[in-house]
Each structure stands twice: as structure tokens, then as C-alpha cells.
């Protein structure tokens, strides 16, 4: 059974997380996303099986899942 997490993900990272399109991200942004994903699956056995954004958007979130304060979208992450 998958563990369901609700995370405030930086809006700028959504194209990469949902579609694998990292063209608009800096190397630092990509490193932050990958570090966050690795922290979710840190035991080496877990993988992200589903990632989807909701309609809940925050124009300025001082505590996003990773990176600096920015606009975020609440996302559902299923980790198995």
C-alpha cells in the first residue's frame, strides 16, 4: 500500500515533476528537486508511484517542500 503525502511544491518545479521537463530549471533547482525526491524515498526501497497537483495554490509560501519562498501548489505524492 502506498503512503500518501500532501506537499506544498514550488510551482516552478511542476513541469519537471509531472512531465519530466526540466528545461526551465537551473542546476540548483534540479538539485533541490532531486534531493527532496530522494528524501521521500530514502530507504532505497520506496519509489514515487504517482505525483499530481491539486487546485490549491499559494501565491507566496514561506515554507515550500524545497527551495526558497515562492508560489506553491499543493500536490499529492504517493510513495510505495
Secondary structure, DSSP 4 states (H G I P E B T S, - for coil): -PEEEEEEEEGGGHHHHHH---TTS-HHHHHHHHHHHHHHTTTSS--EEEEEEEEEEEEEESS-SSSSSEEEEEEEEEE-
